[in-house]
Structure formats: C-alpha cells, structure tokens
C-alpha cells in the first residue's frame, strides 16, 4: 500500500503541474487517452503478479538466500552497493530500451508506448502487458546477477516510476533550469525528443533516469529540429481517437513494423 502512494502522489502532482504550466497543446482529449493507459497498466501488473507473485523484490531475496550475485560475492559498503547498483541497473534499463527499438519483435510491443500522439504523464503508464512481462524478465535477470539487496530494488523501482512520470509530463520548464537538471536527470524536454515521429530523433535520448548514457554512447540530441511546440509526437499511424482504445492498443503488436 505504501508503494501505491509513492505512485499516486507524484502522479497527482504532475497532473496538476502540467495543467498549470503546459508545454504543448493536446491533439486528443484526455478522455480518449487516459483510461486506456490506466487499463494497460492494470492488466500488465495483474499479469506480472500471476507470473512472478513476489516480483523483483522476491527475486532479490531468493538470490540473497542462495548467496548468488555480484554483491553477495564481493563485500562492499552499503553506500558502494547503492551507488554501483543504481548505476548498473539504470544502464541495464537503458540497454533494454535500446533493444526495444532495434529488435522488430520487441518494437511491436514498445510501439504501443510510442503510438501516443500526445506526450504527458499518462504516456508513462502506457506500456503493453507483453512489454511489461519482457521487462520483468530482463530486470529479474539483472537483479539476480547483481544480487542487489531487496531494499535497493524497491527504491530503484520507485525512482524509476516517478522519473518516468516526470520526464513524460507535459510540463514547461524554463530552458536554463532544464539544462541544469539535465546534468543528473532526464527532463521532459530531453525525453520528448525521443517521442518524435522523425525516425532519427526517435532513436535518440533513450534514458529514463540518468541522462549520461545517451551522451556516452553518442545518441544524445539536445532539442528537436522542429522545436518542442511544433514537433510531431507519436507514429505516422494510429493517430486517431479510435486508435487509443484499450482493444486497439492490445492488438497493435500484430501489425508489422
């Protein structure tokens, strides 16, 4: 229940903030997009709970009981585990995101997230259940191989969820503050580039939390060519209100890239 509030409170605050200080005008109504995003999230969470009842925290506890994983083999201070675990885990999430764009089978599922013609906090909830299961398997493998303590797994998931909601929000942040925040955090203006209909821009700025990986691997773009207010968000297809229904989103992976 406590984790639910860590999700609900930031969500509510960001809904209010982006309503007061919007970055872009909407192309579709909230009513045509938000309910389906919530249903996608709910169905994915139920499916993951059925497949792995204890989630990533349970995998962490199993690795600890079996004395398996890097941090169970190499003695490190708590702060070392926290920093190194955070960095490696975030890099793994970044690598998974890149793979979702590079491998056609994975892209079919991830495309549901990118087929949103708008960009706001509910875009962060809009992931196909199939992608959520794939992500669970990948993160579970990383947790087991690293032997990350359960408490750090829990807090990283909280940070990742809050970070994703923040950097998908339709929130206008002053340019100077945005550039300062990008030193250590992925901002909405940074991540919005990644949701462009332009193929080149859509393959930039993959980060969710740490912004350094994109610069390190040469896939960072500071601003969209058309500017944030004029750039086109989403995909060239699936732009209508009917394309945003829960059934259309669940069925979308059957269409070829």
C-alpha positions as CSV (number, residue, x, y, z in Angstrom):
1,X,0.0,0.0,0.0
2,X,2.9,2.4,0.8
3,X,4.3,1.9,-2.7
4,X,0.9,2.8,-4.1
5,X,1.1,6.2,-2.5
6,X,4.6,6.7,-3.9
7,X,3.0,6.3,-7.3
8,X,-0.3,8.1,-6.8
9,X,1.0,11.3,-5.1
10,X,3.6,12.1,-7.8
11,X,1.0,11.3,-10.5
12,X,-1.5,13.7,-9.0
13,X,1.1,16.5,-8.5
14,X,2.3,16.1,-12.1
15,X,-1.3,16.2,-13.5
16,X,-1.8,19.5,-11.7
17,X,1.6,20.9,-12.7
18,X,1.2,20.1,-16.4
19,X,-2.3,21.6,-16.3
20,X,-1.0,24.8,-14.8
21,X,2.2,25.0,-16.9
22,X,1.7,23.0,-20.2
23,X,4.5,22.7,-22.7
24,X,2.3,21.8,-25.7
25,X,-1.4,21.8,-26.7
26,X,-3.1,18.5,-26.9
27,X,-4.1,16.8,-30.1
28,X,-6.6,14.5,-28.5
29,X,-8.7,14.8,-25.4
30,X,-7.7,13.3,-22.1
31,X,-10.8,11.1,-22.1
32,X,-9.7,9.4,-25.3
33,X,-6.3,8.5,-24.0
34,X,-6.0,8.3,-20.2
35,X,-8.5,5.4,-19.5
36,X,-6.7,3.1,-21.9
37,X,-3.3,3.9,-20.4
38,X,-4.7,3.0,-16.9
39,X,-6.2,-0.2,-18.2
40,X,-2.9,-1.2,-19.9
41,X,-1.0,-0.6,-16.7
42,X,-3.5,-2.5,-14.6
43,X,-3.6,-5.5,-17.0
44,X,0.2,-5.6,-17.1
45,X,0.5,-5.5,-13.3
46,X,-2.0,-8.3,-12.9
47,X,-0.2,-10.5,-15.5
48,X,3.2,-9.9,-13.9
49,X,1.8,-10.7,-10.4
50,X,0.4,-14.0,-11.8
51,X,3.8,-14.9,-13.4
52,X,6.1,-13.7,-10.6
53,X,4.0,-13.2,-7.4
54,X,6.8,-11.7,-5.4
55,X,8.2,-9.5,-8.2
56,X,11.7,-8.2,-8.4
57,X,11.9,-7.9,-4.6
58,X,11.2,-11.7,-4.3
59,X,13.9,-12.4,-6.9
60,X,16.4,-10.3,-4.9
61,X,15.5,-12.3,-1.7
62,X,16.0,-15.6,-3.5
63,X,19.4,-14.5,-4.7
64,X,20.4,-13.5,-1.2
65,X,19.2,-16.8,0.2
66,X,21.2,-18.7,-2.4
67,X,24.2,-16.4,-1.9
68,X,24.1,-15.6,-5.6
69,X,25.1,-12.5,-7.5
70,X,27.9,-9.9,-7.6
71,X,27.0,-8.0,-4.4
72,X,26.7,-11.3,-2.5
73,X,30.1,-12.4,-3.6
74,X,32.1,-9.1,-3.4
75,X,32.0,-7.3,0.0
76,X,31.1,-3.6,-0.5
77,X,30.0,-0.9,1.9
78,X,26.3,-0.1,1.8
79,X,26.9,3.2,0.0
80,X,29.0,1.3,-2.6
81,X,26.3,-1.2,-3.2
82,X,23.7,1.7,-3.5
83,X,25.7,3.8,-6.0
84,X,27.1,0.9,-8.1
85,X,23.8,-0.9,-8.1
86,X,21.9,2.2,-9.1
87,X,24.4,2.9,-12.0
88,X,24.5,-0.7,-13.3
89,X,20.7,-1.2,-13.0
90,X,20.0,2.1,-14.8
91,X,22.4,1.2,-17.6
92,X,20.6,-2.2,-18.0
93,X,17.3,-0.4,-18.3
94,X,18.8,1.9,-20.9
95,X,20.1,-1.0,-22.8
96,X,16.7,-2.8,-22.7
97,X,15.1,0.4,-24.1
98,X,17.6,0.5,-27.0
99,X,16.8,-3.2,-27.7
100,X,13.1,-2.4,-27.8
101,X,13.8,-0.1,-30.7
102,X,16.3,-2.2,-32.5
103,X,14.6,-5.6,-32.5
104,X,11.5,-5.8,-34.6
105,X,9.6,-8.3,-32.3
106,X,10.3,-6.2,-29.2
107,X,9.5,-2.9,-31.1
108,X,5.9,-4.2,-31.9
109,X,5.2,-4.2,-28.2
110,X,7.1,-1.0,-27.3
111,X,5.5,0.8,-30.3
112,X,2.2,0.9,-28.2
113,X,4.0,3.4,-25.9
114,X,5.3,5.5,-28.9
115,X,2.0,5.5,-30.8
116,X,0.6,8.0,-28.4
117,X,0.0,11.2,-30.4
118,X,0.3,13.3,-27.3
119,X,3.0,13.4,-24.6
120,X,2.0,13.7,-20.9
121,X,2.3,11.9,-17.6
122,X,-0.2,9.2,-18.7
123,X,2.2,8.3,-21.6
124,X,4.5,7.0,-18.9
125,X,1.8,4.4,-17.9
126,X,1.1,3.3,-21.5
127,X,3.0,0.1,-21.9
128,X,1.7,-3.1,-23.5
129,X,1.4,-6.0,-21.0
130,X,3.7,-8.0,-23.3
131,X,6.4,-5.4,-22.9
132,X,5.9,-5.3,-19.1
133,X,6.5,-9.1,-18.9
134,X,9.6,-8.8,-21.1
135,X,10.9,-6.0,-18.9
136,X,10.2,-8.1,-15.8
137,X,12.3,-11.0,-17.2
138,X,15.2,-8.7,-18.1
139,X,15.2,-6.8,-14.8
140,X,14.8,-10.0,-12.9
141,X,17.9,-11.4,-14.6
142,X,19.8,-8.2,-13.7
143,X,18.7,-8.3,-10.1
144,X,19.7,-12.0,-9.8
145,X,23.1,-11.5,-11.4
146,X,23.9,-8.4,-9.4
147,X,22.5,-9.8,-6.1
148,X,21.0,-6.4,-5.4
149,X,19.6,-6.1,-1.9
150,X,15.8,-6.1,-1.8
151,X,15.6,-2.6,-0.3
152,X,17.6,-1.1,-3.1
153,X,15.4,-2.9,-5.7
154,X,12.3,-1.5,-4.1
155,X,13.7,2.1,-4.1
156,X,15.0,1.9,-7.6
157,X,11.6,0.8,-8.9
158,X,10.0,3.8,-7.0
159,X,12.6,6.2,-8.5
160,X,12.2,4.7,-12.0
161,X,8.4,5.1,-11.9
162,X,8.5,8.6,-10.6
163,X,11.3,9.5,-13.0
164,X,9.3,8.1,-16.0
165,X,6.2,10.1,-15.0
166,X,8.2,13.3,-14.6
167,X,10.1,13.0,-17.9
168,X,6.9,12.1,-19.8
169,X,5.0,15.0,-18.3
170,X,3.7,17.9,-20.5
171,X,5.4,20.3,-18.1
172,X,7.0,23.6,-19.2
173,X,10.4,24.0,-17.5
174,X,12.5,27.2,-18.1
175,X,15.3,26.5,-20.5
176,X,18.1,27.4,-18.0
177,X,16.6,25.2,-15.3
178,X,16.1,22.4,-17.8
179,X,19.7,22.5,-18.9
180,X,20.9,22.4,-15.2
181,X,18.6,19.5,-14.4
182,X,20.0,17.5,-17.3
183,X,23.3,17.2,-15.6
184,X,21.9,14.4,-13.5
185,X,18.3,13.8,-14.5
186,X,16.3,13.1,-17.7
187,X,13.9,16.0,-18.2
188,X,10.6,16.2,-20.2
189,X,12.2,18.3,-22.9
190,X,15.1,15.8,-23.2
191,X,12.9,12.8,-23.4
192,X,10.2,14.4,-25.7
193,X,12.8,14.3,-28.5
194,X,12.7,10.5,-28.3
195,X,8.9,10.5,-29.0
196,X,9.2,12.4,-32.3
197,X,7.7,10.9,-35.4
198,X,11.1,11.6,-37.0
199,X,12.9,8.3,-37.1
200,X,16.3,9.8,-36.3
201,X,15.0,11.7,-33.3
202,X,13.1,8.7,-32.1
203,X,16.4,6.9,-31.8
204,X,17.9,9.5,-29.5
205,X,17.6,10.1,-25.8
206,X,16.7,6.6,-24.5
207,X,17.4,7.4,-20.8
208,X,14.7,7.3,-18.1
209,X,16.6,8.4,-15.1
210,X,20.3,9.0,-15.6
211,X,21.0,11.2,-18.7
212,X,24.6,10.3,-19.2
213,X,24.3,7.0,-21.1
214,X,22.9,8.8,-24.2
215,X,25.9,11.1,-24.3
216,X,28.3,8.3,-23.6
217,X,27.1,6.2,-26.5
218,X,26.5,9.0,-28.9
219,X,22.7,9.1,-29.1
220,X,22.0,12.3,-27.3
221,X,20.1,15.2,-29.0
222,X,19.6,18.4,-27.2
223,X,16.5,19.7,-28.9
224,X,14.1,18.6,-31.6
225,X,14.7,20.1,-35.0
226,X,11.2,21.5,-35.3
227,X,11.1,22.8,-31.7
228,X,9.1,21.4,-28.9
229,X,5.8,23.2,-29.7
230,X,5.8,22.3,-33.4
231,X,7.4,18.8,-33.4
232,X,5.0,15.9,-34.2
233,X,4.7,13.3,-31.5
234,X,4.0,9.6,-31.9
235,X,3.8,7.4,-35.0
236,X,2.7,8.2,-38.5
237,X,-0.2,5.7,-38.0
238,X,-2.6,5.2,-35.1
239,X,-3.2,8.9,-34.5
240,X,-7.0,8.9,-34.2
241,X,-9.1,8.7,-31.0
242,X,-10.3,5.2,-32.0
243,X,-6.7,4.0,-32.1
244,X,-6.4,4.8,-28.4
245,X,-9.0,2.3,-27.2
246,X,-7.7,-0.5,-25.0
247,X,-8.6,-3.1,-27.6
248,X,-6.8,-1.3,-30.3
249,X,-3.7,-0.9,-28.2
250,X,-3.7,-4.5,-27.1
251,X,-4.0,-5.7,-30.7
252,X,-1.4,-3.3,-32.2
253,X,1.6,-5.6,-31.9
254,X,0.1,-7.9,-34.5
255,X,0.8,-5.2,-37.2
256,X,4.3,-5.4,-38.7
257,X,6.7,-2.5,-38.1
